[in-house]
Amino acid sequence: MSQDQASTAAPQVNHLRQILLWPLRLMPVRGSEGRHAKPWELLAAMGDRSPWQEVVDEYNGSASAFHERHYNEFVTFLPYVQRFLFGEGRRAPGQTGSQDHSARGSPMRVFRRHDVAQVRAVTRIGAAPLLLDIVHVDLYFFLDLDLVLLNVEVSVDHLSLDQAQDLLHRFGRGYPAGWDPEGHALHCLASTEWLAADGRVLAKSDAQNREAFMSFVSTHRAPRISAHWAWLLNPLVSDHSEQEGTLRYRQIEYYRMPVMGFLAMDDPRKLTRNDFVRLGLVTGMAAEPSRTESGNFDDHNNADSPCAPYADSHLQSFEQQYCYDRFWTDGGAAPRTRYLASGHSLVVVGDARSQFFSCRDRGVLAQFRHQHFLVFLIAHFQKAALLMFSDRLAEALKNLNITDPVSIRRFKRTIRDCFASFLRFTHRYWFHEVSEQAHVRALFKMSTGHLGVDPLYDEVKERIAEMNSYLEADSLRRQANTVVRLTVVTIFGLVGTVTTGFLGMNLLAEAEESMTRKLVVFAITFTLTTVLTIYTMMKSKRLSDFLDVLSDERTSLWQKGKALLAVWRSPPE
């Protein structure tokens, strides 16, 4: 190959890391209302019946398991973020406070399965299969929140740029967006197979089964999760499926999973602006077939066209909005390193010839898998939690029946529990800054900005506050009505009390009568008093209106008399 041919050769990806992060809402377990949610306890209680095992992290005091990359990861974040991510350490003996000197765990719990070793992926019908190594498959749970995040990390070497773009674009799809006229699934992998260490197929996708997906949506008004993702999440089951399971989940965001990508290129300078646009916005390879006629809005590329996937006017400020170019220079430990953050994605592109860029202990790869992953996780966790609160409010209103006292009480409990949980979320998980390191701070700001986390927080906070204010106002109104009724009963009861008790006078001398006669007189008096009290309570609102008119010095005796007669007048139709 000549030098000119080498310079124009298609860019190659020496190493690709892809991380998927799928937030899902967990449905509350019956009987857990009002308690701090710890959904991972149900998973841990399954023992050997579940493939998921809790991860004992490196921050457990074991020097052999704690590496320099873990130390770098820890010191990257501010103290309040460290407590969220890593928990609190052991309290030294003799210190004031709790006598428990053991380490206090993080409010975040991680479970991992080890049975999946590889994934065999076919990006398009007729394309050669790609074999990806599974780095790990995790579930992230959070104290006091009915939320779980599925995390899948894969790696593969020696790909073309087109293959890498297609994997980033197609792999993380919970279900197909639709089908083309030939019945091929759109915007997802043509085939996906989870493989065991010995090569056995553990589960495979069914995206081409058009009827199964359409029938499910028609019946349940909810999307059907593709078979390979449903298998991977097991024993967690979709809330709309007919499978039995204590831990049930619902989709809370778009079916396209948030994705991170690490691309070690043979020469990043070969990438054109359109290449960066496709990587930053995760639009797929340049030869993506046009699907405008099918109505799918996330792909509008012309067939076999090398041009940009969107109009020039839409991409005018692409570098300012989506690129972090502090390290896009020929100098430094990792020259020609560019970060692309769109909220939905976080992609880093660099030079494979740089030892620091590909170093898994101290370099950019280590930062990508640890610091940058946690930044991405926090941003999407915060958004998912806010969407979960919004869903809970909507469901509470949907289930409210204002004619049913039981439904009203359940509604009040749900809103108050949601308000208390949101306060705990704010003080435990909500923060605007995660680090003082410039590039970490910038990536977090770009991610949360594109996701619209701050406006979403303000909106949810306002809705919950409005709901809670309504309940407080309703409670005060009920208390005021009760006070009015008791006041009316007391005033009218005072007349009889003073009359019968004047100077201790007894109208009926029954003290010397038989016990039977006294019991009869007591029963009659008790019954009459009870009936009179109940009747007064029934008329308490009108009697209260009468007392208002009676106490008004500006009203005439005629008006006061009309107000008294109105107590027994039938209400207008």
Buried (B, 14 or more C-beta within 10 A) or exposed (E): EEEEEEEEEEBBBBBBBBBBBBBBBBEBBEEEEEEEBBBBEBBBEEEEEBBBBBBEBBBEEEEEEBBEBBEBBBEBBBEEBBBBBBBEEEBEEEEEEEEEEEBEBBBBBBBBBEEBBBBBBBBBEEBEEBEBEBBBBBBBBBBBBBBBBBBBBBBBEEBEBBBBBBBBBBBBBBBBBBBBEEEBBBBBBBBBBBBEEEEEEBBBBBBBBBEBBEEBBEEBEBBBBBBBBBBBBBBBBBBBBEEEBBBBBBBBBEBBBBBBBBBBBBBBEBBEEBBBBBBBBBBBBBBBBEBEEBEBEBBBBBEEEEEBBBEEEEBEEBBEBBBBEEBBEEEBBBBBBBBBBBBBBBBBBBBBBBEBBBBEEBBBBBBBBBBBBBBBBBBBBBBBBBBBBBBBBEEBEEEBEEEEEEEBEBBBEBBBBBBEBBEBBEEBBBBEEBBEBEBBBBBBBBBBBBBEBEEBBEEBBEBBEEBBEEBEEEEEEEEEEEEBBEBBBEEBBEEEEEEEEEEEEEEEEEEEEEEEEEEEEEEEEEEEEEEBEEEBBEBBBBBBBBBEBBEEEEBEEEEBEBBBEEEEEEEEE
